[in-house]
Amino acid sequence: MVDTFELTNYNFYSSRLDMELITNIVDTLKEILEEDKKEEQPLFLKVADNFILDIARKVVQEKKKTFLIGITGESASGKTVFVDNTIEAVVRDKKEGIYTVIRQDDYYKDTSKELIEAGSYDALFKTGFSFDTPDVIDLELMRKHLLGLKQGKTVVSPKYDFVTCVSDPNGDVKKPAKVILTEGLYVLNKEVRDIMDVKVYVFTPIDVIKERWYKRAVLRGKTGEAADLQFKNVNETAQQYIRPTYQIADCIINGMVDKDYIKVITEKIMSRLAEICLGGG
């Protein structure tokens, strides 16, 4: 579905036809957002004033330009669920060139030496070490890879092991595509947000985040006091580094939404955009 038209950036209206398409897209998106508001758990909690118009322009103008979407939110807020279900809804095949995903979790710096020296996660956290500040992420490399993809280059992302804290530089091959999705705790922080075409914040209440986080911590080798120490740090650093970025987001997404509804509303948006761009709107 998504490969029948292209998401784009813009400069100015180039023709009357562009204006008509943009108007149709704006009206359609507003209609879908109004329908979404009626849901018990709407997907869109807040949309910036000019966001819909900007999206409409990006869809219509400069069709060959890559479209970079940055999605952030607190740990266990639902960023990955949102990205994965959006992709599943709009991409019917695995044809290359449609989308690429860059996950910030792959860019954690190697701290296996620190973990070994400390002897355990409990001991490591008691030294004051934190996995939840921007400086433990190689944002410089991540930015380089995102810019490379936007310029049509293939990159190799690192691969991080959350149990051993080992970072393998020979991770997954990422190929350039029309749409690049990047998600993580700090993708809207100052080091990378200026290269994003769309900025999305996923909001989830702290009690839900806490429940999700502890379940995932077990899978990453953290239980008992180690988990308690890290979650305390997660909450403190979120207040400093993550929550403030909602203010510069183009839209705020509800992290409580069922994954099936994410697929439903995404399919609706993409199918209507396709109809309009193919002359059916």
C-alpha positions in Angstrom: 0.0 0.0 0.0 2.6 2.5 1.1 4.7 1.9 -2.0 2.0 3.3 -4.3 2.9 6.9 -3.3 5.8 8.7 -1.6 6.2 10.7 1.6 8.2 13.8 1.0 9.5 17.2 2.2 8.5 20.5 0.7 9.5 24.1 -0.2 6.5 25.9 -1.6 3.3 25.0 -3.5 4.4 24.3 -7.1 1.0 24.2 -8.8 -2.8 24.4 -8.3 -2.9 20.6 -8.4 -0.6 20.5 -5.4 -2.8 22.9 -3.5 -5.8 20.8 -4.2 -4.0 17.6 -3.1 -2.8 19.3 0.0 -6.2 20.6 0.9 -7.8 17.1 0.4 -5.1 15.5 2.6 -5.5 18.1 5.3 -9.3 17.6 5.4 -8.9 13.8 5.4 -6.4 13.8 8.3 -8.5 16.2 10.3 -11.5 13.9 9.8 -9.6 10.8 10.9 -8.3 12.7 14.0 -11.8 13.7 15.0 -12.9 10.1 14.7 -9.9 9.1 16.8 -10.9 11.5 19.6 -14.2 9.5 20.1 -12.3 6.4 21.1 -12.0 5.4 24.8 -8.2 5.3 24.2 -7.4 7.6 21.2 -4.1 7.2 19.5 -3.4 10.9 19.1 -3.3 12.8 22.4 -2.0 16.1 20.9 -1.1 17.4 17.5 0.9 20.6 16.9 -1.0 23.4 15.1 0.8 23.2 11.8 1.5 19.4 11.9 -1.3 18.3 9.6 -0.5 21.0 7.0 3.2 20.1 7.2 2.4 16.4 6.6 0.2 17.2 3.6 3.0 19.3 2.1 5.6 16.6 2.7 3.3 14.0 1.0 2.9 16.1 -2.1 6.2 18.0 -2.6 9.7 16.8 -3.6 8.7 13.2 -4.0 12.2 11.7 -4.1 13.4 13.0 -0.7 13.8 10.6 2.3 11.4 11.1 5.2 12.9 10.7 8.7 10.5 10.1 11.6 11.9 10.2 15.2 9.9 8.5 17.9 10.7 9.0 21.6 9.2 8.4 25.0 10.2 7.0 28.4 11.6 3.5 28.9 8.8 1.0 28.4 6.4 3.6 27.1 5.5 1.7 24.0 7.8 3.1 21.3 8.8 -0.2 19.8 5.2 -1.5 19.8 4.1 1.6 18.0 6.8 1.4 15.4 6.4 -2.3 14.7 2.7 -2.3 14.4 2.7 0.8 12.2 5.1 -1.0 9.9 3.0 -4.2 9.9 -0.1 -2.2 9.0 1.3 -0.3 6.0 3.9 -2.6 4.5 2.4 -5.6 2.8 5.6 -7.0 1.5 9.3 -6.8 2.4 10.4 -5.0 -0.8 13.5 -3.0 -0.2 13.5 0.8 -0.4 10.2 1.3 1.4 11.3 1.7 5.0 14.3 1.3 7.3 14.3 1.2 11.1 17.2 2.5 13.3 16.7 1.6 17.0 18.6 3.6 19.5 19.0 0.6 21.8 21.5 -0.8 19.3 23.8 2.2 19.9 24.5 1.7 23.6 28.2 2.0 24.2 30.1 -1.2 25.3 30.2 -1.3 29.1 30.9 -5.0 29.5 34.3 -4.1 31.2 32.6 -2.0 33.8 30.1 -4.8 34.5 32.8 -7.4 34.9 34.9 -5.2 37.2 31.9 -4.5 39.4 30.9 -8.2 39.5 27.2 -7.7 39.3 24.5 -5.2 38.3 23.8 -4.5 41.9 27.4 -3.5 42.5 27.6 -1.5 39.3 24.5 0.6 40.1 25.8 1.2 43.6 28.9 3.0 42.1 26.5 5.5 40.6 26.7 4.1 37.1 23.6 4.8 34.9 22.4 3.2 31.7 19.8 6.0 31.4 21.6 9.1 30.4 22.4 10.3 26.9 26.2 9.9 27.3 25.9 6.0 27.4 24.5 6.1 23.9 26.7 6.7 20.9 24.4 9.5 19.5 27.3 10.7 17.3 27.4 7.4 15.4 23.6 7.2 15.4 23.4 10.7 13.8 26.1 9.8 11.3 24.1 6.6 10.3 20.8 8.5 10.0 22.3 11.2 7.8 24.0 8.5 5.7 20.7 6.8 5.1 19.1 10.1 4.2 21.9 10.6 1.7 21.2 7.2 0.1 24.1 5.3 1.8 24.0 1.8 3.3 25.2 1.6 6.9 25.9 -1.2 9.4 24.3 -0.5 12.8 25.9 -2.0 16.0 24.2 -4.7 18.0 24.0 -4.4 21.8 23.5 -7.2 24.3 21.5 -6.0 27.3 22.6 -8.9 29.5 26.4 -8.8 28.9 26.6 -5.1 27.9 28.7 -6.0 24.9 28.4 -3.8 21.8 29.2 -5.6 18.5 30.0 -3.1 15.7 29.1 -5.7 13.1 25.3 -5.6 13.6 22.6 -5.3 11.0 22.9 -3.9 7.5 20.5 -0.9 7.0 19.7 0.2 3.5 18.4 3.6 2.5 14.6 3.9 2.0 11.9 6.4 1.4 10.9 6.3 5.1 13.4 6.0 8.0 11.9 5.3 11.4 14.1 5.8 14.4 13.0 5.2 18.0 14.6 5.5 21.4 14.9 7.5 24.6 16.9 10.3 23.2 16.0 10.7 19.5 14.4 14.1 20.2 17.4 15.3 22.3 19.5 18.1 20.9 22.2 15.8 19.5 19.9 14.4 16.8 16.5 16.1 16.7 17.4 18.8 14.1 17.6 16.1 11.4 14.1 14.7 12.0 11.3 15.5 9.6 8.6 14.5 12.1 9.0 14.3 15.9 6.7 11.9 17.8 6.4 11.5 21.6 4.8 8.4 23.1 3.1 9.2 26.4 2.3 6.4 29.0 1.3 6.9 32.7 4.1 6.1 35.1 2.3 3.3 36.8 1.9 1.4 33.5 5.5 2.2 32.6 6.7 0.7 36.0 4.8 -2.5 35.5 6.1 -3.0 31.9 9.6 -2.0 32.9 10.0 -4.6 35.7 8.7 -7.4 33.4 11.3 -6.5 30.8 14.1 -6.0 33.4 13.9 -9.7 34.2 14.6 -10.6 30.5 17.6 -8.4 30.7 19.1 -10.0 33.7 18.0 -7.4 36.3 16.0 -8.5 39.4 15.7 -7.5 43.0 17.8 -4.6 44.3 19.5 -4.2 40.9 16.1 -3.6 39.2 14.9 -1.3 42.0 18.1 0.8 41.8 17.9 1.1 38.0 14.2 1.9 37.9 14.8 4.7 40.5 17.4 6.1 38.1 15.2 5.6 35.1 12.5 7.8 36.6 15.0 10.5 37.7 16.7 10.7 34.3 13.4 10.7 32.4 12.4 13.8 34.3 15.7 15.5 33.2 16.2 14.2 29.7 13.1 12.7 28.2 9.9 14.3 29.5 10.8 17.8 28.4 11.0 16.7 24.8 7.3 16.3 24.5 7.2 20.1 24.2 8.9 20.1 20.8 7.1 17.0 19.5 4.9 17.4 16.4 2.4 14.9 17.9 2.0 13.0 21.1 0.9 9.4 20.9 -1.0 7.4 23.5 1.2 4.5 24.7 -1.9 2.8 26.1 -3.5 2.1 22.8 -4.1 -1.5 21.8 -1.7 -2.7 19.0 -4.7 -3.8 16.8 -6.1 -0.2 16.9 -2.7 1.2 15.9 -2.9 -1.0 12.8 -6.5 0.0 12.1 -6.0 3.7 12.2 -2.6 3.5 10.4 -4.2 1.5 7.6 -7.0 4.0 7.4 -4.6 7.0 7.1 -2.4 5.3 4.5 -5.3 4.0 2.4 -6.9 7.4 2.3 -3.6 9.1 1.4 -3.1 6.6 -1.4 -6.5 7.2 -2.8 -6.0 11.0 -2.8 -2.5 10.8 -4.3 -3.7 8.4 -7.0 -6.5 10.7 -8.0 -9.3 9.0 -6.0 -9.7 11.7 -3.3 
